[in-house]
Amino acid sequence: MNRTYVTNQVSEIQTTLPSAIWHYVPAKDNPADCASRRVSALGFSSFSLYWNGPKWLPNSDDRPSSPFEPPDSSVDMEERVKVNLVVFKKNHWYLFHPYSSLGRLLRITALCFRFYNAMTHISKITSPYTTASELHQAHLSLIRHEQHRAFPEEIAVSKEKDDVSKRSRLLKFNPFGDGELLRVGGRLKHYLLSFNEKHPLLLPSDCILTKIVIEDCHRRCLHVAHNHENLPPTKWALGRVIKLHHGRDGLIRVVKLKTQRGTVTRPLLKFCLLPRATSDPKEVTSEIV
């Protein structure tokens, strides 16, 4: 222990209680430390130091001297300032960590909301299974939670119908508020696509939920770039027919396509015609390009 610190503490005690008489007691002779010296219950009954005190206690001449020098009155007392520091760390939601599957995460979240709604009498449980609506609401709730964690300023601005700051990392996405959610804006609003395709929801890149969503997409696609059986036709890769394969009966069942990543051979059932808008936006025809 710092000798200066001990000296200052002793000086403060003697100043506070000037009429008291203080003497030095070595640690080995301190009866207050008996409990921390691994003394058994049987040996404690005959432990002389605890019951009788140090051997030098009856004779003041044998009292040990202090190894510390007397306090110097010219030395300023040490000033100790107590500072309370509170550290708040924004961690990811604990619910994301135990589950690596998006489907399981959505089911657990939906069951949590179902239990809360039942306890607060918001809704009644009508089925033992989670419904598509409950899973959809659970998905939106998880996205909303991560957006509020990662983009609090952008969400506050979107509620006021103002533009995001030029220093925002979402500026290039031209985000806009959809209730309490942030979506991608831009010129896609003029395309013949669904609302979710034109304005996808935003998620931060460092989010565990983002990683889970991407991994779920890879699983559904079987981790193969040209396999689109689990995606809707509008999400398939674009290609151009370069060769027709006739069968023995003269019918065409297989074609060769040229895509951005090379040429592939596909049966007719695994490619679709591109939609082409006519003069009437509500009427859509298709053609091969």
C-alpha positions, 0 to 999 in steps of 0.5 A: 500500500502507498505509504504516503496514502497511509500516512495521510489517512493516519494524520486525518484520523488523529486530527479528527479524534485528537483526544484518542490514543492510537497505537500500531498493531501488526497484522499478525497480532490483529484479532480482527483478522482471525476469521480470515486465517483459516482457523477451524471451528475446533481450533478457534475455541483455543485460539489465544489471539482472539480470546486474550489478544496479543501477547504484548498487550498486558505489557506496554513496554513490549508494544511494537513500534510503527514502521511508518514515520510520523505524519508531516504537518507541512505535507498537504492532505491528499484530496480524493475526488469520487467520480461516478461514471456510467457507461451505456453500450448499445448492444444488439437485441439479445433475441438475435443471438440464440437463433441463426434461422430467420424462420425460427426467429420470426416464430419465437418473436410472433409467439412473444407478441401473441403472449403479450397480446393475450396477457394485455387482452389485446387479442385472444389466441385462436390457433395453436400455430403462428399465422402468416400475419403474425409472422409478417408483423414479427418481421416488421417489428424486428426491422423496426427495432433495428432501424430505431437502433441504427437510424434514430436521426433519420427516423425522426426527420422522416416523421417531420417530412423533412430531408435527411442530413447531407452527412447521413449515410442513407442520403444516397438511398433517398429514404422516406418514412412509411409509418415507423419504418424507413424505405428506399426512395428514388426513381423506381417508383415509376416502374411496374413493380410491387410496392415492396420491390420498388421501396425495400426496407432499410437495414444497417450492414452491421446488424445481426438481423441483416446477416440472418436475412441474407443467410436465409435468402442463400438457403432458399436459393440453395447457394447457387447463383443460377437456381431460381426455383425458390424465387418469383419469376420477376426475381430471376436473372435476365437472359437472351435466347440464343439457341433452340433445342428441338426434340425428336417430335419437333417440339422445343422444350429446352433453350440455351440462354445468354446471361450476364454470367455466361450461357446456361441451358434451361427447360421452358418451365424454368424461364418466363417472358418479360412483361412489356407495358403497352399504351395502357399501363393497366394492360401488360403483354409479354415477349422474349428479349 
